[in-house]
Every structure is written in structure tokens, then in C-alpha cells.
Amino acid sequence: MISSFLEFPIPNNVAFIGEIGLGGELRMVPKMEKRVSTVAKLGYKKCVVPKLAEKSLEGLDFGEIEILACKNLKEVINTVFVADG
């Protein structure tokens, strides 16, 4: 919905893992490590996860994927939906 509203497409190499609360906060889901590992194997270059998941993913080797930890949708917008250049 954000992508449509901003008229800015989500980059093809970005995956999102988590739940969105009514207040816009990002929540963890079960098996975060396995989910991030799977999207890394699928070739995604970036993965947006809830900030609370950052500690559980710290120090794990997911290859080249960049983990982007965000607390809420505002942070997601500021992290993912930025113009290049």
C-alpha cells in the first residue's frame, strides 16, 4: 500500500519479514533465523525485519544479504523508499 501511495516501487531485491501492528509497529514472527536464511538463499540482497529481531540475528551468517532492522513503518519508509541519487 505504501508503494502505491508514494508511487515508488519496492525494489525487487528487498524482502520483508514480520507483522505490522495497528499502530504501525513491526513485530517479530516465529523462526526469524530460518526465514532470513531462506530469503538469502532465494537471492534477495536486503531483508527488512523488526528491530526486536536484530539481537537474535546478530552474528549469524546469512551470506551477502543486508539486514535492515526497523521499529515501525515510518522507519521502513525512510529506509526502503529512498530515491537513488
C-alpha positions in Angstrom: 0.0 0.0 0.0 2.8 2.4 0.8 4.4 1.7 -2.5 1.2 2.6 -4.3 0.6 5.7 -2.2 4.1 7.0 -2.8 4.1 5.9 -6.4 7.5 4.4 -5.7 8.0 0.6 -6.4 9.5 -1.7 -3.9 13.0 -2.8 -5.2 12.9 -6.4 -6.4 15.8 -7.4 -4.2 14.2 -6.5 -0.8 12.3 -9.0 1.4 10.1 -8.1 4.4 9.7 -10.4 7.4 7.4 -9.7 10.3 3.9 -8.5 11.3 2.6 -4.9 11.3 0.6 -3.8 14.4 -2.3 -1.4 14.3 0.0 1.4 15.4 2.4 0.7 12.6 5.0 -1.1 14.8 6.8 -4.1 13.4 6.5 -7.3 15.3 8.6 -10.5 15.3 7.3 -13.7 13.9 8.4 -17.3 14.8 11.6 -18.8 13.2 13.1 -15.5 12.1 16.5 -17.1 11.6 15.1 -19.7 9.2 13.1 -17.1 7.3 16.0 -14.8 6.8 18.2 -17.7 5.7 15.5 -18.7 3.2 15.2 -15.2 1.6 19.0 -15.0 1.4 19.1 -18.4 -0.4 16.5 -17.0 -2.8 18.8 -14.3 -3.8 17.4 -11.2 -2.0 20.0 -8.6 -1.2 18.2 -6.8 1.6 15.8 -8.0 4.3 13.7 -5.7 6.5 13.0 -7.2 9.9 11.5 -5.9 13.2 14.1 -4.1 15.4 13.4 -6.6 18.1 14.7 -9.4 15.9 18.1 -7.7 15.4 19.7 -9.3 18.5 18.6 -12.8 17.6 20.0 -12.5 14.1 23.3 -10.8 15.3 26.4 -12.8 14.5 24.6 -15.3 12.2 26.0 -15.9 8.7 23.4 -15.2 6.0 25.8 -14.6 3.2 25.6 -11.3 1.4 22.2 -10.2 2.5 21.9 -6.9 4.3 19.6 -7.0 7.4 17.6 -3.7 7.8 16.1 -3.6 11.3 13.2 -1.1 11.7 10.9 -0.3 14.6 7.9 0.9 12.7 6.5 1.7 9.2 8.0 5.2 9.3 11.5 3.7 9.6 10.7 1.2 6.8 9.6 4.1 4.5 12.8 6.1 5.3 15.0 3.0 4.8 13.5 1.3 1.8 11.7 4.1 -0.1 14.5 6.5 -0.7 15.4 7.9 -4.1 18.7 6.9 -5.6 20.8 10.0 -6.3 
